[in-house]
Every structure is written in structure tokens, then in C-alpha cells.
């Protein structure tokens, strides 16, 4: 029985994704969701949608009363038509900041033999003791998404990114999830170890370089903007550059040529003045 807790404010809507693989045998899936209910009453729970190759469910929950912990019961049938139950807990609290973050976009999937995994992982295994399984794929997908959120949530409003993520987040996620999967399953892959480790490092470095160019590039020409619906996604707040409003004693672009500055001779040019006095304190 799955048990974990999510937090939200009474005025917010949270998207819950519940993995049900713990109650599935190898090769089994979820056949159908019978019902999703909350106790005590007060929550509004949306229709459940099967995700992760029919091994989990996603649904929205809104409303609720401040200070109340809700038990959400999920009734479902496995592909062998055996009925199972999973329970998750939702704590509603208006006293803390709503830190609920979006889940990974449902369309973002690692696929063996495609994109960065091409030539590295050609097929999945149904045995957790041998080869790469769906569980390891899901872990890599979640790792990459969570890493990106922890890097970006202090800079951007991430709400709605589960259904409409900005560009180029998919490219970064693809690099991170692929690198993590190869790093965790390298012993299961028939590949040259030095070449494998080099590729993992290269993908990780490229992904974190892109994240850094979004939040704090080393040079302005490397800055990467997030694009959503054809518009730039701006940070939570814009920090204004300091502006000089008054500089006593200085004359910039004067109409009349000035030959002195704070009692010092400018000579024939500003360049000469800077060269002559660059080591002195003004």
C-alpha cells in the first residue's frame, strides 16, 4: 500500500502522481481506476488518468480546509483483474508557503534506442536483477525533472510547467535523465567503461551548463531565455542595474572641452588621462 504526504494551500490545486508499481508483478499493469475518494469530505478530486505505461495514476485535487489532513484512497484493478488499494495523504495548510511543484510532463519519456540512448540501451528487461527495467527508466526521468525544478524554482514561477513547459527544458531534461540512467545502470550495459563514463560526464556538464546559462551565465552572450507560447518567460522579479544619478565634479560629454577633472590635467585626451592616472586613486 503506497503511503506518502503532499502539502498544499486551501486555495490551490495540486496535481498528484501516484506510482502503483509496488502492487504490480513483473509484466503487470493497471487495468482500470475504479474510484478516487478523499476522507474527510471537502476535497474536489478530478478524474484519474493512467500514466507511466499504465503503472501509475495522475489526478488533480483542490479545495479542502486549512489544517486538515486528507486520506485519498485509490481503488484500481490490475491487468489480472485483482482489485487493489493505494492510499496517499494530502495535508492542507495555509500557514506555510505552497511549495507544490508540477510533475514531469506526461509526454516526456525516455525511450530505449532513441535520442541519447541510441546505441547504449537497445531493449528493456522484465527482471530487476538483470538489465534496465521500467523502474530504472522512471527513476531517471524523475531525477532529471526534480533537478531542473530545484535549479529553477527560485528564479521562475513553475506553475503549469507539467502541461506547458517552456523551451529548451526538454533538451536539458533529456540530457540529465539519459546521463543518470547510464550512470545507474552502467554495469548492465555492454560498453567500454571509459567511453561510457566520458559520455555520462559530457551529458551532465552540458545540461548543467545550459541551466547555468538560464539562471546566471558567466557572460551575457551565453544567456539562454526560456520561451513559452512564443514569449520570453521572465524571472520572478527583475533586478534593476544601479544607475548613476549624480557624480559631483564629473562632466560627461560636455559642450565645451574640459581640460581638468578634480584638479587634475586631462591633457590632450581622456585616453591619455586614464593611462597617466590608472594606478592612482580618485
QUITAHU-V27109 format. One record per run of one state. SS is the DSSP state (a for helix, b for strand, c for the rest). FROM is the first residue (numbers start at 0). TO is the last residue. If there is no record, write none. Layout:
ss = {SS	SS}
from = {FROM	FROM}
to = {TO	TO}
This chain:
ss = {c	b	c	b	c	a	c	b	c	b	c	b	c	b	c	b	c	b	c	a	c	a	c	b	c	a	c	a	c	a	c	b	c	b	c	b	c	b	c	a	c}
from = {0	4	8	12	19	20	23	29	39	42	45	48	51	55	63	68	78	82	92	114	117	133	152	166	167	168	188	192	215	219	222	225	228	230	233	259	261	263	265	269	277}
to = {3	7	11	18	19	22	28	38	41	44	47	50	54	62	67	77	81	91	113	116	132	151	165	166	167	187	191	214	218	221	224	227	229	232	258	260	262	264	268	276	281}
